[in-house]
Amino acid sequence: MAVSSSFPPLLKIGVFPEAVEARLRTTFELVEPHELGETPQRRAQIQGIVTRSNYRIPEDLLEQLPNLRIICTNGVGHDGIPLSYARNRGIVVTNTPSVLDKAVAELTVGLVLATLRQIPQADQFVRTGAWQVGAFPLGLTLAGKKVGMVGLGRIGKEIAARLLPFDVDIAYFGRQRQAVDWPYFDDLVALAAHADILIVCCPGGPSTYRIINAAVLDALGPAGILVNIARGSVVNHADLLNALTNKTILGAALDVFDEEPLPDNPLRRLDNVIVTPHIGSATHETRMAMAELAIKNLRSFFETGRAVTPVAE
């Protein structure tokens, strides 16, 4: 259905849930990337991009859009957007913080429990009939575990708040000490050595690229568990594969990867890793809340010149 709108058309990069795309189309005309090649005039019409945080936007695409003014991502992460290039051109970048924190925290707790109690394996144990011939192996309890948070932003604090009722001890690593009661580590290897469970919830980008490496995994040790709900780029996946294969660590739960969807990969065949398809914010309620905030950003920018939640300088 054509949209009658005073707003300029938006270039849509990525696949959106059907309900989210329908909501966006009630306010904006969405243009697919293949339509840009039709005429130079079409490219000139584009003043905004709407995308999702797991997609990368190359600079050469932006070069084709001479009148681009705003890039709006549905999600918190913006490491797929060339921020320096955008700022040099005066292009505003926005994201959707806060509205997805609870959903990501819920999934993280689920991944921790599923790993400790071997829930996916237990499901298969019953389904395959193995229960008829033997008992399922004992799992591990969460109570009393030391949880190391790699990053303590909005999502990290939400995760910690949900884990504390399980009677765990929280410690964290980050760029600086925060006004919380939990122990602060300024050395990631030291935090890994301290922790039983290491939860990665920091931003992606150059400053965190491959910070979870062999040294960190060695420090985490043979009873340790890694959970990554941040970005695939934060973990050195070759080092992680070696650690899981050689039992340097006990196990891992991963919702994010370098390449998504995850292609044929040895991680998919290991029994000490749980893999999920980047579903941290994938609830109906959360994705619609993200879409509404994205629309607020776009409407506010085109109407007033100011976005609601611009990415900080």
C-alpha positions as CSV (number, residue, x, y, z in Angstrom):
1,M,0.0,0.0,0.0
2,A,1.4,3.4,-0.9
3,V,2.0,5.8,1.9
4,S,0.8,9.3,1.8
5,S,3.5,11.1,3.8
6,S,5.4,14.3,4.0
7,F,8.5,12.4,5.0
8,P,11.1,11.4,2.4
9,P,11.4,7.7,1.5
10,L,13.7,5.5,3.6
11,L,16.2,2.9,2.3
12,K,15.4,-0.3,4.2
13,I,18.5,-2.5,4.8
14,G,17.8,-5.9,6.2
15,V,14.9,-8.2,6.8
16,F,12.4,-7.1,9.4
17,P,9.7,-9.1,11.2
18,E,6.5,-8.8,9.2
19,A,4.6,-6.8,11.9
20,V,7.5,-4.4,12.3
21,E,7.8,-3.7,8.6
22,A,4.1,-3.2,8.3
23,R,4.3,-0.7,11.2
24,L,7.1,1.2,9.5
25,R,5.2,1.3,6.3
26,T,2.2,3.0,8.0
27,T,4.5,6.1,8.3
28,F,7.2,5.8,5.7
29,E,7.7,4.7,2.2
30,L,10.4,2.0,2.3
31,V,12.8,1.5,-0.6
32,E,14.7,-1.8,-1.2
33,P,18.4,-1.6,-2.1
34,H,17.8,-3.0,-5.5
35,E,15.6,-0.1,-6.4
36,L,18.4,2.4,-6.0
37,G,19.8,1.5,-9.4
38,E,16.7,2.5,-11.2
39,T,17.5,6.2,-11.5
40,P,19.9,8.8,-10.0
41,Q,16.8,10.7,-8.9
42,R,15.7,7.8,-6.8
43,R,19.0,7.8,-4.9
44,A,18.7,11.5,-4.4
45,Q,15.3,11.1,-2.8
46,I,16.7,9.0,0.1
47,Q,17.3,11.0,3.2
48,G,17.1,8.2,5.7
49,I,18.1,4.6,6.2
50,V,16.3,2.2,8.5
51,T,18.1,-1.0,9.4
52,R,18.7,-3.6,12.1
53,S,21.9,-3.8,14.2
54,N,23.0,-7.2,12.8
55,Y,23.5,-5.7,9.3
56,R,26.5,-3.9,8.0
57,I,26.2,-0.7,6.0
58,P,29.2,-0.2,3.7
59,E,30.6,3.2,3.0
60,D,30.3,2.7,-0.8
61,L,26.5,2.4,-0.4
62,L,26.3,5.7,1.5
63,E,28.4,7.3,-1.2
64,Q,25.5,6.7,-3.5
65,L,23.1,8.7,-1.4
66,P,24.0,12.4,-1.7
67,N,21.2,13.7,0.5
68,L,21.3,11.1,3.3
69,R,20.7,12.7,6.7
70,I,20.0,10.0,9.2
71,I,20.7,6.3,9.8
72,C,18.2,4.7,12.2
73,T,19.0,1.2,13.5
74,N,16.5,-1.0,15.3
75,G,18.7,-2.2,18.1
76,V,21.4,-1.1,20.4
77,G,24.5,-2.1,18.5
78,H,25.9,0.2,15.9
79,D,29.2,-1.4,15.0
80,G,27.9,-2.2,11.5
81,I,27.5,1.5,10.7
82,P,30.6,3.5,9.7
83,L,30.2,6.1,12.4
84,S,33.3,8.2,11.6
85,Y,32.2,8.4,8.0
86,A,28.7,9.4,9.0
87,R,29.8,12.1,11.4
88,N,32.2,13.6,8.8
89,R,29.2,13.9,6.5
90,G,26.9,15.2,9.2
91,I,24.7,12.1,9.1
92,V,22.9,11.5,12.4
93,V,23.0,7.9,13.7
94,T,20.3,6.6,16.1
95,N,19.7,3.4,17.9
96,T,17.0,2.0,20.2
97,P,18.5,1.7,23.7
98,S,16.6,0.5,26.9
99,V,13.5,-1.0,25.2
100,L,15.3,-4.3,24.6
101,D,17.3,-4.6,27.8
102,K,14.8,-6.9,29.6
103,A,14.3,-9.3,26.7
104,V,18.1,-9.7,26.3
105,A,18.6,-10.2,30.0
106,E,15.8,-12.9,30.1
107,L,17.5,-14.8,27.3
108,T,20.9,-14.6,29.0
109,V,19.5,-16.1,32.2
110,G,17.9,-18.8,30.1
111,L,21.2,-19.6,28.4
112,V,23.0,-19.8,31.7
113,L,20.4,-22.2,33.1
114,A,20.2,-24.2,30.0
115,T,24.0,-24.7,30.0
116,L,24.3,-25.5,33.7
117,R,21.4,-27.9,33.7
118,Q,21.9,-29.2,30.2
119,I,18.3,-28.5,29.2
120,P,18.7,-29.1,25.5
121,Q,20.5,-32.3,26.1
122,A,17.9,-33.4,28.6
123,D,15.2,-32.8,26.0
124,Q,16.9,-35.0,23.5
125,F,17.6,-37.6,26.2
126,V,13.8,-38.0,26.7
127,R,12.9,-37.7,23.0
128,T,15.3,-40.3,21.8
129,G,14.2,-42.9,24.4
130,A,17.6,-42.8,26.2
131,W,15.7,-42.3,29.5
132,Q,14.3,-45.8,29.1
133,V,17.8,-47.4,29.6
134,G,19.6,-45.1,32.0
135,A,19.7,-41.9,34.1
136,F,20.5,-38.5,32.8
137,P,23.9,-37.1,34.0
138,L,23.9,-34.6,36.8
139,G,24.1,-31.0,36.0
140,L,25.3,-28.0,37.9
141,T,23.6,-25.5,40.2
142,L,23.6,-21.8,39.6
143,A,23.5,-20.9,43.3
144,G,26.9,-19.9,44.7
145,K,28.5,-19.3,41.3
146,K,30.8,-16.4,40.6
147,V,29.5,-14.5,37.6
148,G,31.9,-12.2,35.7
149,M,30.2,-9.5,33.6
150,V,32.2,-8.3,30.6
151,G,30.6,-4.9,30.3
152,L,28.2,-3.3,32.8
153,G,26.0,-1.1,30.7
154,R,22.2,-1.1,30.7
155,I,21.9,-4.7,29.5
156,G,24.7,-5.9,31.9
157,K,22.9,-4.3,34.9
158,E,19.6,-5.9,33.8
159,I,21.3,-9.3,33.6
160,A,22.9,-8.9,37.0
161,A,19.6,-7.9,38.6
162,R,18.0,-11.1,37.3
163,L,20.9,-13.3,38.4
164,L,21.2,-12.0,42.0
165,P,18.1,-13.8,43.2
166,F,19.8,-17.1,42.3
167,D,22.4,-16.4,45.0
168,V,25.3,-15.6,42.8
169,D,28.3,-13.3,43.3
170,I,28.7,-10.6,40.7
171,A,32.0,-9.0,39.5
172,Y,32.6,-7.0,36.4
173,F,35.1,-5.7,33.9
174,G,34.7,-2.4,31.9
175,R,36.2,0.8,30.9
176,Q,35.9,2.3,34.3
177,R,34.7,1.5,37.9
178,Q,30.9,2.2,38.4
179,A,28.9,3.2,41.4
180,V,27.8,-0.4,42.3
181,D,28.7,-2.7,45.2
182,W,30.2,-5.4,43.1
183,P,34.0,-6.0,42.7
184,Y,35.6,-4.2,39.7
185,F,38.4,-5.8,37.6
186,D,40.4,-3.7,35.3
187,D,42.0,-6.8,33.8
188,L,39.8,-9.2,31.8
189,V,42.1,-12.2,32.4
190,A,41.9,-11.7,36.1
191,L,38.1,-11.5,36.0
192,A,38.0,-14.7,34.0
193,A,40.2,-16.5,36.5
194,H,37.9,-15.3,39.3
195,A,34.6,-16.3,37.6
196,D,32.8,-19.5,37.1
197,I,30.6,-18.0,34.4
198,L,31.7,-15.2,32.1
199,I,28.9,-13.2,30.4
200,V,29.9,-11.0,27.5
201,C,27.5,-8.1,27.2
202,C,29.8,-5.2,26.0
203,P,29.4,-3.2,22.8
204,G,31.1,-4.4,19.6
205,G,33.6,-2.3,17.6
206,P,37.3,-1.9,17.5
207,S,37.8,-1.4,21.2
208,T,36.4,-4.8,22.1
209,Y,37.4,-6.8,19.0
210,R,38.5,-10.3,20.0
211,I,39.0,-9.4,23.6
212,I,37.8,-12.9,24.6
213,N,40.8,-14.9,23.4
214,A,42.9,-17.9,24.4
215,A,44.4,-16.1,27.4
216,V,40.9,-15.3,28.8
217,L,39.6,-18.8,28.1
218,D,42.6,-20.4,29.7
219,A,42.0,-18.3,32.8
220,L,38.3,-19.2,32.8
221,G,39.4,-22.8,33.1
222,P,37.9,-26.3,32.8
223,A,34.9,-25.6,35.0
224,G,34.1,-22.3,33.4
225,I,31.3,-21.3,31.1
226,L,31.2,-18.5,28.5
227,V,28.0,-16.8,27.5
228,N,28.0,-14.3,24.6
229,I,25.0,-12.1,23.9
230,A,27.0,-9.1,22.8
231,R,28.6,-9.3,19.3
232,G,30.4,-12.1,17.5
233,S,33.4,-9.9,16.9
234,V,34.1,-9.7,20.7
235,V,35.1,-13.4,20.7
236,N,38.0,-15.0,18.9
237,H,36.0,-18.0,17.6
238,A,39.1,-20.0,16.6
239,D,40.3,-19.8,20.2
240,L,36.9,-20.6,21.5
241,L,36.6,-23.6,19.3
242,N,39.9,-24.9,20.5
243,A,38.9,-24.3,24.1
244,L,35.6,-26.2,23.7
245,T,37.2,-29.0,21.8
246,N,40.1,-29.5,24.2
247,K,37.9,-28.9,27.3
248,T,39.9,-25.9,28.3
249,I,36.5,-24.6,29.4
250,L,33.4,-26.6,30.3
251,G,31.0,-25.1,27.9
252,A,29.6,-22.0,26.1
253,A,26.3,-20.5,25.1
254,L,26.3,-18.2,22.1
255,D,23.6,-16.0,20.6
256,V,25.8,-14.0,18.3
257,F,28.5,-14.9,15.7
258,D,30.9,-13.4,13.3
259,E,28.8,-14.6,10.4
260,E,25.0,-14.7,10.6
261,P,23.2,-16.9,9.9
262,L,25.8,-19.3,11.2
263,P,27.1,-21.4,8.3
264,D,28.4,-24.9,8.5
265,N,30.7,-24.6,11.5
266,P,32.2,-27.1,14.0
267,L,30.5,-25.2,16.8
268,R,27.2,-26.7,15.6
269,R,28.5,-30.2,16.2
270,L,29.9,-29.8,19.7
271,D,27.8,-31.1,22.6
272,N,29.2,-28.6,25.1
273,V,27.9,-25.5,23.4
274,I,24.4,-24.1,23.0
275,V,23.8,-21.9,19.9
276,T,20.8,-19.7,19.3
277,P,20.0,-17.6,16.2
278,H,20.6,-14.0,17.6
279,I,17.3,-13.9,19.4
280,G,18.2,-11.7,22.4
281,S,15.5,-9.1,21.5
282,A,13.3,-11.5,19.5
283,T,10.0,-11.2,21.3
284,H,6.9,-9.7,19.7
285,E,6.7,-7.0,22.4
286,T,10.3,-6.0,22.3
287,R,10.6,-5.8,18.5
288,M,7.5,-3.6,18.3
289,A,8.8,-1.3,21.1
290,M,12.0,-1.0,19.1
291,A,10.1,-0.2,15.9
292,E,8.1,2.5,17.8
293,L,11.3,4.1,19.1
294,A,12.8,4.0,15.6
295,I,9.8,5.7,14.2
296,K,10.0,8.4,17.0
297,N,13.6,9.0,16.1
298,L,12.8,9.4,12.4
299,R,9.7,11.5,12.8
300,S,11.4,13.8,15.4
301,F,14.4,14.2,13.2
302,F,12.5,15.1,10.0
303,E,10.1,17.4,11.9
304,T,12.5,19.1,14.3
305,G,16.1,18.2,13.2
306,R,16.7,16.4,16.5
307,A,16.6,12.7,17.1
308,V,15.2,11.2,20.3
309,T,18.1,8.7,20.9
310,P,21.1,9.7,18.9
311,V,24.2,7.6,19.3
312,A,26.6,9.5,21.6
313,E,29.7,11.1,20.1
